[in-house]
Amino acid sequence: MLALSHIYSLRPRAFPGGPLTWVREAIHYLDLGGVQATNLRDFGGSQGFWGGVTKLYASDCGLRRLDGIAQLSRVIWLYLDNNQLCEAELLRLLSGIPAGQLKALDISGNVGCTDEVLAALEAATAGACTTLPVPATEPHVTDAGSSNAAVDVSQYVAGLQELRALLVKAKEEQERLEKQLAEAAAAQKALETENGKLKYQVLHLKRAVVEGDEKLAAVRKDGKQ
């Protein structure tokens, strides 16, 4: 199981592409409980990644939209309780997930969890839709050929935190370089201004020298006469 609830204080937007983009292992049992995101797509992750998930906990995540729900092509247990999903978003489950695929669906605690929505979803899921808590005896899904499907999330947390620190340093370095470039541009502009003034002064000095030579030549000519 991959449980991102252990990094509750982090936000998906803090990681380019979403935190699940950095997960490379196949996951069947995914717990996003408590990790805040407006849209399901904000968590990131490839279509292949989501296609391997058979059990998804996305409770208390603040979800308002279910973009990308159709990528859950193998999900059997789906828990979307205590979010902010409206009726229209909950009804997207009818077209996003094949009828009869779900064994359990919890949408309780959502603003759109009305009797009409429950009736429509229960009809499409053969009664799997429920507003009850998750049964304690519910089976866990394990990886094929493996005796332990659990994944140590600490390695991902450490990697993501390190990446975040690197991104912060990179941003600080970029700001420092931009400041230096701005200062250099300002200094160059000041030099160009001073250079223009000097050129103007030199031009006037040349004219003054020419005029002085002409006057001196005229005085000498008058003296000889």
Backbone bond lengths (Angstrom), bond angles and torsions (degrees), N, CA, C in turn:
res aa  C-N    CA-C-N  psi(-1)  N-CA   C-N-CA  omega(-1)  CA-C   N-CA-C  phi
1 M - - - 1.458 - - 1.523 109.40 -
2 L 1.325 115.70 137.44 1.457 120.88 172.71 1.516 107.80 -106.35
3 A 1.353 116.33 116.53 1.458 120.57 -177.24 1.513 109.78 -113.48
4 L 1.341 116.73 106.85 1.457 120.53 177.94 1.518 111.66 -83.54
5 S 1.332 117.39 -1.92 1.459 119.66 178.36 1.520 111.26 -64.35
6 H 1.323 118.06 -18.60 1.469 121.59 178.52 1.521 111.84 -71.34
7 I 1.330 117.88 -15.46 1.469 120.80 177.91 1.517 108.93 -114.76
8 Y 1.320 114.94 46.34 1.456 122.08 -176.37 1.528 112.14 -56.70
9 S 1.322 117.86 -34.48 1.453 120.70 -176.27 1.518 112.77 -73.16
10 L 1.334 117.95 -15.04 1.453 120.63 -179.88 1.519 110.21 -85.58
11 R 1.313 116.27 161.13 1.451 121.42 179.52 1.517 109.04 -124.63
12 P 1.364 118.11 141.36 1.459 120.85 -178.75 1.518 113.11 -54.41
13 R 1.353 118.12 -37.44 1.456 119.98 -177.09 1.527 112.61 -67.69
14 A 1.343 117.07 -13.07 1.471 119.72 178.13 1.518 111.74 -73.38
15 F 1.333 117.39 -12.01 1.453 121.40 -178.33 1.520 109.55 -121.29
16 P 1.333 118.04 124.49 1.464 120.38 -179.50 1.522 111.82 -54.21
17 G 1.326 116.77 123.36 1.450 120.73 179.01 1.513 114.12 83.85
18 G 1.341 118.66 -3.77 1.463 121.21 -178.34 1.522 110.97 94.92
19 P 1.340 118.18 150.97 1.470 121.28 -175.50 1.520 114.47 -62.03
20 L 1.347 117.99 -32.37 1.463 119.68 -177.17 1.521 112.27 -73.98
21 T 1.336 117.17 -12.53 1.460 120.30 177.00 1.524 110.85 -63.19
22 W 1.345 115.33 -25.74 1.468 120.04 -176.02 1.526 112.55 -90.98
23 V 1.327 116.94 -1.30 1.466 120.92 178.39 1.523 108.97 -88.35
24 R 1.309 116.81 121.81 1.461 121.45 -176.19 1.534 113.09 -102.62
25 E 1.337 117.81 -17.99 1.461 120.70 -177.31 1.525 111.22 -84.90
26 A 1.323 116.27 150.33 1.457 121.51 176.30 1.527 109.39 -69.82
27 I 1.313 117.00 131.59 1.458 122.18 -177.80 1.528 109.12 -122.89
28 H 1.329 116.63 130.72 1.456 120.81 176.34 1.530 111.12 -102.71
29 Y 1.333 115.76 -32.77 1.461 121.18 -174.78 1.531 107.17 -117.91
30 L 1.334 116.71 106.70 1.461 121.72 -172.88 1.524 110.74 -118.01
31 D 1.345 115.65 124.29 1.465 121.46 -179.66 1.523 109.02 -114.41
32 L 1.343 116.35 109.28 1.465 122.24 177.91 1.522 111.20 -105.18
33 G 1.312 116.64 9.35 1.454 121.41 -173.71 1.517 114.17 -50.41
34 G 1.352 116.12 121.65 1.463 121.58 175.97 1.513 115.07 90.31
35 V 1.333 118.89 -16.68 1.472 120.66 178.52 1.529 107.72 -77.29
36 Q 1.310 117.06 119.84 1.451 121.34 -170.39 1.538 113.00 -81.32
37 A 1.327 115.30 132.66 1.462 122.75 176.28 1.519 108.17 -159.28
38 T 1.322 116.51 141.79 1.458 120.70 179.43 1.521 111.44 -76.25
39 N 1.335 114.99 -35.94 1.459 121.16 -174.88 1.526 109.33 -126.00
40 L 1.313 116.99 143.76 1.466 120.75 178.42 1.521 111.08 -58.70
41 R 1.331 116.69 -32.66 1.455 121.15 -178.62 1.529 112.26 -68.92
42 D 1.353 117.04 -20.58 1.461 120.51 -178.06 1.527 112.71 -64.91
43 F 1.324 117.49 -19.29 1.457 120.09 179.14 1.529 111.68 -72.91
44 G 1.329 117.37 -14.56 1.462 120.41 -179.56 1.521 110.77 78.40
45 G 1.322 116.01 -160.74 1.461 120.20 -178.92 1.510 111.44 95.39
46 S 1.317 116.61 142.77 1.464 121.78 -178.18 1.525 110.70 -80.51
47 Q 1.321 115.11 168.07 1.460 119.98 177.01 1.529 110.39 -62.74
48 G 1.330 116.20 -36.99 1.459 120.09 177.67 1.517 111.95 -64.94
49 F 1.335 116.56 -37.75 1.462 120.63 178.75 1.528 110.34 -62.61
50 W 1.354 116.80 -52.26 1.457 120.57 -179.06 1.525 111.30 -65.14
51 G 1.326 116.81 -32.06 1.458 120.00 -179.73 1.514 113.16 -66.20
52 G 1.333 118.02 -17.75 1.458 121.39 179.54 1.517 113.78 -92.35
53 V 1.333 117.90 -9.05 1.464 121.81 -177.44 1.527 110.20 -78.82
54 T 1.311 116.23 125.16 1.464 120.76 177.54 1.529 111.87 -107.37
55 K 1.318 117.00 -21.54 1.473 120.80 176.81 1.521 108.70 -133.53
56 L 1.339 116.24 124.81 1.462 120.60 -177.53 1.520 110.63 -129.92
57 Y 1.335 114.31 121.98 1.457 121.09 170.39 1.526 107.72 -102.03
58 A 1.334 116.79 114.86 1.467 121.25 175.64 1.524 108.03 -129.88
59 S 1.321 115.41 47.94 1.460 122.07 -179.08 1.524 110.38 -83.96
60 D 1.338 115.57 147.30 1.481 121.24 173.94 1.523 112.06 55.66
61 C 1.315 116.99 39.60 1.473 120.77 -178.77 1.527 113.30 -103.41
62 G 1.338 117.80 -4.34 1.462 120.73 -178.05 1.518 113.20 74.17
63 L 1.322 117.69 20.70 1.461 121.26 -177.05 1.526 111.81 -65.86
64 R 1.342 114.73 136.73 1.456 122.08 175.02 1.527 111.87 -117.04
65 R 1.346 115.79 -21.90 1.457 120.44 -178.83 1.532 109.80 -134.48
66 L 1.343 114.23 154.60 1.462 120.35 -179.09 1.525 110.88 -119.79
67 D 1.324 116.77 39.26 1.461 119.55 176.44 1.525 109.39 -60.37
68 G 1.330 116.54 132.73 1.450 121.00 -179.66 1.520 113.58 91.32
69 I 1.343 118.28 4.05 1.473 120.89 -177.79 1.532 110.89 -61.84
70 A 1.347 116.13 -28.53 1.470 119.36 -178.32 1.527 112.19 -67.06
71 Q 1.353 117.55 -16.22 1.462 120.10 178.80 1.530 112.15 -72.53
72 L 1.331 116.52 -15.28 1.469 120.45 178.01 1.533 108.90 -81.06
73 S 1.295 115.21 65.35 1.469 121.08 -172.78 1.525 113.45 -73.00
74 R 1.359 118.17 -14.55 1.473 120.67 -178.00 1.527 112.72 -121.74
75 V 1.329 116.90 6.57 1.461 119.49 -176.21 1.532 110.72 -65.22
76 I 1.318 114.87 136.18 1.471 121.43 -179.83 1.530 110.17 -116.88
77 W 1.346 116.08 -38.94 1.460 121.98 178.42 1.521 107.79 -114.63
78 L 1.327 116.97 120.37 1.466 121.47 -174.58 1.525 109.59 -132.46
79 Y 1.345 115.67 120.76 1.461 121.53 -177.34 1.530 109.72 -121.37
80 L 1.334 114.53 107.83 1.464 121.97 -178.24 1.529 110.45 -118.05
81 D 1.294 117.66 24.95 1.456 121.74 -175.18 1.524 112.51 -70.42
82 N 1.334 114.21 154.70 1.475 123.10 175.21 1.526 112.90 58.43
83 N 1.334 116.21 43.96 1.458 121.97 171.12 1.527 108.75 -112.93
84 Q 1.321 117.44 -161.04 1.464 121.38 -179.12 1.524 110.33 -122.59
85 L 1.310 115.55 39.66 1.457 121.49 -177.38 1.533 110.71 -81.76
86 C 1.331 115.56 130.67 1.457 120.96 179.04 1.527 109.98 -84.51
87 E 1.323 116.63 177.25 1.455 121.24 -178.02 1.528 111.70 -58.97
88 A 1.350 115.91 -45.46 1.465 119.93 -176.99 1.525 111.41 -60.76
89 E 1.341 116.82 -39.26 1.461 119.47 -179.58 1.530 111.17 -70.09
90 L 1.321 116.56 -41.04 1.468 119.56 179.10 1.529 111.24 -64.69
91 L 1.303 116.49 -34.68 1.470 119.51 179.66 1.519 112.21 -73.03
92 R 1.329 117.20 -13.25 1.467 119.73 174.49 1.528 111.25 -65.25
93 L 1.317 116.34 -19.62 1.465 120.31 177.28 1.530 111.33 -62.39
94 L 1.337 116.30 -27.10 1.465 120.28 -179.03 1.522 111.30 -64.62
95 S 1.336 116.27 -37.85 1.464 120.01 -179.29 1.526 112.40 -96.64
96 G 1.326 116.45 -21.35 1.463 119.63 -176.39 1.515 114.15 -81.90
97 I 1.342 117.13 -29.44 1.469 121.52 -177.07 1.525 108.71 -123.45
98 P 1.331 118.21 129.37 1.471 121.46 -178.69 1.518 112.41 -54.88
99 A 1.318 116.16 139.95 1.461 121.84 179.82 1.528 110.76 -60.48
100 G 1.330 115.84 136.67 1.453 121.44 177.65 1.511 114.87 82.56
101 Q 1.351 118.13 -1.29 1.468 120.54 -178.33 1.524 111.67 -77.19
102 L 1.328 116.61 -37.17 1.460 120.73 -174.83 1.527 112.42 -78.03
103 K 1.322 114.73 138.10 1.459 121.44 172.53 1.523 110.55 -99.14
104 A 1.338 116.29 -24.63 1.463 120.56 178.57 1.517 108.80 -149.77
105 L 1.337 115.50 136.25 1.461 121.70 178.32 1.517 108.17 -144.22
106 D 1.324 116.12 123.34 1.468 120.63 -179.79 1.520 108.74 -120.68
107 I 1.343 116.74 116.42 1.470 121.57 178.45 1.523 110.52 -121.21
108 S 1.310 117.66 16.65 1.464 121.15 -178.05 1.527 110.50 -63.65
109 G 1.345 115.01 151.46 1.458 120.00 177.11 1.509 114.33 83.15
110 N 1.340 118.64 3.12 1.464 122.16 175.93 1.525 110.00 -94.66
111 V 1.332 116.54 150.53 1.464 120.11 -178.51 1.522 111.53 -64.75
112 G 1.331 116.17 -25.39 1.458 119.77 -178.45 1.514 113.95 -95.00
113 C 1.323 116.62 9.06 1.472 119.95 -178.97 1.526 109.54 -81.67
114 T 1.333 115.55 76.73 1.458 121.32 -179.85 1.526 109.88 -99.81
115 D 1.317 115.53 170.06 1.464 119.67 178.65 1.525 110.88 -61.11
116 E 1.344 116.50 -37.19 1.463 120.27 -179.11 1.526 111.00 -65.82
117 V 1.332 115.79 -43.58 1.467 119.99 179.82 1.525 109.93 -65.83
118 L 1.321 117.04 -43.82 1.466 120.54 178.80 1.523 111.43 -59.56
119 A 1.341 115.42 -42.23 1.457 119.28 -179.33 1.522 110.91 -63.64
120 A 1.333 116.53 -43.06 1.457 120.52 -179.19 1.520 111.43 -65.04
121 L 1.333 116.75 -42.50 1.458 120.15 -178.55 1.533 111.55 -72.81
122 E 1.316 117.29 -37.63 1.458 119.60 178.62 1.528 111.43 -64.38
123 A 1.338 115.17 -35.51 1.464 118.88 177.87 1.523 111.07 -66.74
124 A 1.335 115.57 -38.49 1.467 119.76 -177.68 1.519 112.72 -78.76
125 T 1.342 116.70 -25.09 1.467 120.09 -177.28 1.521 112.16 -106.04
126 A 1.306 116.46 15.33 1.468 121.59 178.45 1.527 112.08 55.89
127 G 1.348 115.34 41.05 1.458 119.89 176.27 1.510 115.24 85.18
128 A 1.343 117.86 6.61 1.473 119.90 -178.69 1.514 112.34 -73.29
129 C 1.341 117.01 -24.90 1.459 120.50 -177.52 1.516 110.02 -67.07
130 T 1.317 115.65 133.97 1.459 119.63 -176.30 1.513 110.51 -147.62
131 T 1.299 116.26 156.60 1.462 122.00 173.05 1.515 110.25 -111.46
132 L 1.310 116.44 12.13 1.463 121.71 -177.89 1.520 110.77 -90.14
133 P 1.353 118.08 159.07 1.469 120.90 175.65 1.520 110.96 -61.36
134 V 1.313 116.28 161.86 1.461 121.65 179.43 1.515 110.04 -66.19
135 P 1.323 119.46 127.84 1.472 121.11 178.73 1.518 111.48 -61.03
136 A 1.343 115.56 140.50 1.460 119.92 -178.47 1.514 111.87 -69.62
137 T 1.332 116.91 -22.27 1.460 120.52 -176.66 1.518 112.60 -93.83
138 E 1.327 117.28 9.65 1.448 119.29 -175.76 1.527 110.41 -65.03
139 P 1.334 118.29 136.51 1.461 121.23 -176.95 1.513 112.18 -70.01
140 H 1.313 115.78 150.01 1.458 122.06 174.91 1.519 109.28 -96.98
141 V 1.323 115.04 147.34 1.456 119.85 179.97 1.511 108.53 -96.83
142 T 1.307 117.54 131.67 1.457 121.75 -179.82 1.498 110.24 -115.36
143 D 1.323 116.42 158.32 1.449 121.93 177.45 1.511 110.04 -70.17
144 A 1.329 115.30 142.20 1.461 119.85 178.55 1.516 109.91 -64.43
145 G 1.340 115.19 133.30 1.454 119.81 177.57 1.506 113.61 77.33
146 S 1.320 117.94 11.62 1.455 120.33 -179.20 1.514 109.30 -130.85
147 S 1.327 116.30 139.73 1.458 120.19 179.75 1.516 111.58 -86.88
148 N 1.334 117.29 -8.96 1.459 120.55 -178.65 1.519 109.13 -143.77
149 A 1.336 115.87 113.72 1.461 120.21 -177.67 1.513 112.59 -92.36
150 A 1.336 117.24 -1.19 1.458 119.70 -177.50 1.520 111.41 -71.14
151 V 1.322 115.51 142.80 1.461 122.41 178.54 1.517 108.09 -120.37
152 D 1.298 117.32 130.98 1.456 121.95 179.17 1.520 108.88 -73.08
153 V 1.325 116.42 109.90 1.461 120.70 -175.68 1.522 111.96 -76.59
154 S 1.341 117.49 -15.23 1.462 119.69 -175.82 1.520 112.05 -60.41
155 Q 1.343 116.76 -33.87 1.457 119.00 -179.53 1.526 110.51 -66.57
156 Y 1.334 116.22 -35.24 1.458 119.36 178.09 1.525 110.75 -71.77
157 V 1.330 116.34 -40.80 1.457 120.50 179.30 1.522 110.12 -60.33
158 A 1.346 116.17 -47.49 1.464 120.25 -179.90 1.520 110.88 -61.87
159 G 1.335 116.12 -43.25 1.459 119.91 179.89 1.512 112.41 -64.28
160 L 1.339 116.59 -41.61 1.462 120.66 -179.93 1.530 111.32 -68.05
161 Q 1.323 116.10 -39.77 1.463 119.47 178.17 1.531 110.89 -64.97
162 E 1.335 115.87 -40.52 1.469 119.55 177.58 1.522 110.27 -63.90
163 L 1.330 116.37 -41.77 1.460 120.45 178.81 1.518 110.61 -62.98
164 R 1.322 115.88 -42.04 1.460 119.51 179.36 1.525 110.97 -61.62
165 A 1.341 116.69 -41.91 1.468 120.96 179.02 1.528 110.21 -62.94
166 L 1.338 116.73 -40.74 1.461 120.62 178.48 1.520 111.31 -64.46
167 L 1.340 116.39 -38.88 1.459 120.18 179.21 1.526 110.81 -65.84
168 V 1.337 116.38 -38.78 1.464 120.31 178.18 1.525 110.27 -63.87
169 K 1.349 116.54 -44.40 1.460 120.38 179.05 1.519 111.10 -63.84
170 A 1.342 115.97 -40.81 1.462 119.84 179.70 1.524 110.82 -62.96
171 K 1.337 116.30 -40.10 1.457 120.31 178.74 1.524 110.70 -65.20
172 E 1.333 116.88 -41.67 1.462 120.61 178.51 1.531 110.74 -63.08
173 E 1.342 116.86 -41.66 1.452 121.04 178.62 1.525 110.64 -64.96
174 Q 1.330 116.60 -39.39 1.462 120.40 178.03 1.525 110.84 -62.95
175 E 1.332 116.21 -43.81 1.467 120.08 178.91 1.521 110.81 -63.11
176 R 1.357 117.14 -38.69 1.463 120.55 179.33 1.522 110.89 -64.59
177 L 1.330 116.47 -43.89 1.467 120.60 179.47 1.521 111.30 -65.87
178 E 1.324 116.48 -39.54 1.462 119.78 178.36 1.529 110.58 -63.43
179 K 1.340 116.31 -37.81 1.459 120.12 178.13 1.526 110.60 -65.86
180 Q 1.333 116.55 -42.29 1.456 120.56 178.36 1.521 111.13 -63.53
181 L 1.329 116.53 -41.69 1.467 120.25 178.42 1.523 111.04 -63.21
182 A 1.341 116.20 -40.56 1.463 120.05 179.02 1.526 110.72 -64.38
183 E 1.343 116.05 -41.53 1.463 119.97 178.60 1.520 110.81 -65.68
184 A 1.340 116.71 -41.01 1.460 120.48 178.49 1.521 111.30 -64.11
185 A 1.340 116.36 -40.31 1.463 120.50 178.83 1.522 110.90 -64.31
186 A 1.346 115.66 -40.21 1.465 120.07 178.60 1.528 110.75 -65.78
187 A 1.347 116.71 -40.84 1.467 120.56 178.72 1.525 110.52 -65.58
188 Q 1.322 117.10 -40.56 1.461 120.37 179.24 1.526 110.95 -64.35
189 K 1.321 116.05 -40.29 1.462 119.68 178.23 1.524 111.27 -63.65
190 A 1.350 115.72 -39.62 1.471 119.93 178.38 1.530 110.43 -64.44
191 L 1.348 117.32 -40.92 1.466 121.06 178.15 1.524 111.39 -64.25
192 E 1.330 116.05 -40.88 1.463 119.60 178.48 1.522 111.00 -62.93
193 T 1.326 116.32 -37.86 1.472 120.59 177.91 1.522 110.79 -64.59
194 E 1.351 116.63 -46.66 1.457 121.07 178.64 1.528 111.37 -63.42
195 N 1.340 115.48 -39.22 1.464 119.91 178.45 1.530 110.86 -62.79
196 G 1.340 115.91 -39.56 1.461 120.05 177.46 1.517 111.60 -62.98
197 K 1.333 115.86 -40.58 1.468 119.72 178.45 1.518 111.21 -64.19
198 L 1.345 117.14 -42.73 1.462 120.81 179.90 1.525 111.40 -63.55
199 K 1.327 116.33 -42.02 1.465 120.28 178.04 1.529 110.72 -60.13
200 Y 1.322 115.65 -40.75 1.459 120.51 179.29 1.529 110.41 -64.33
201 Q 1.345 116.32 -42.69 1.460 120.50 179.41 1.533 111.18 -65.46
202 V 1.331 116.60 -42.42 1.472 120.95 178.96 1.525 110.58 -61.43
203 L 1.332 116.49 -41.33 1.466 120.51 179.68 1.532 111.33 -61.06
204 H 1.329 115.01 -43.53 1.468 118.59 179.45 1.529 111.66 -68.32
205 L 1.332 116.78 -35.57 1.463 119.94 177.12 1.515 110.90 -64.51
206 K 1.325 117.27 -42.12 1.464 121.14 177.35 1.525 111.02 -60.39
207 R 1.337 115.73 -43.07 1.463 118.95 178.79 1.522 110.80 -63.91
208 A 1.354 115.40 -40.03 1.474 118.97 179.92 1.525 110.82 -64.70
209 V 1.340 117.06 -39.34 1.462 120.76 178.92 1.520 110.61 -64.91
210 V 1.330 116.78 -43.15 1.474 120.82 178.89 1.516 110.63 -62.05
211 E 1.329 116.64 -45.13 1.465 120.42 179.05 1.523 111.24 -62.93
212 G 1.363 115.43 -39.11 1.469 118.83 178.78 1.520 111.52 -65.02
213 D 1.324 116.95 -41.64 1.461 120.47 177.99 1.519 111.11 -62.46
214 E 1.339 115.69 -41.32 1.467 119.20 179.95 1.527 111.46 -64.07
215 K 1.331 116.42 -41.92 1.471 120.22 178.87 1.525 110.80 -65.54
216 L 1.343 117.17 -41.09 1.465 120.81 179.91 1.521 110.76 -63.55
217 A 1.332 116.10 -40.66 1.466 120.05 178.83 1.515 110.49 -64.92
218 A 1.317 117.86 -38.13 1.470 121.26 -179.94 1.523 111.00 -67.53
219 V 1.350 117.07 -39.34 1.462 120.72 179.77 1.541 110.21 -64.88
220 R 1.334 115.43 -42.82 1.470 118.74 179.17 1.518 111.74 -64.46
221 K 1.306 116.60 -35.96 1.470 120.56 -179.51 1.522 109.66 -67.47
222 D 1.352 116.38 -42.02 1.462 120.40 178.69 1.514 110.86 -66.06
223 G 1.315 118.37 -34.94 1.468 121.54 179.43 1.507 112.38 -66.89
224 K 1.291 118.24 -35.11 1.459 121.08 179.85 1.519 111.29 -70.87
225 Q 1.360 115.60 -31.18 1.445 118.27 179.47 1.518 109.35 -74.00
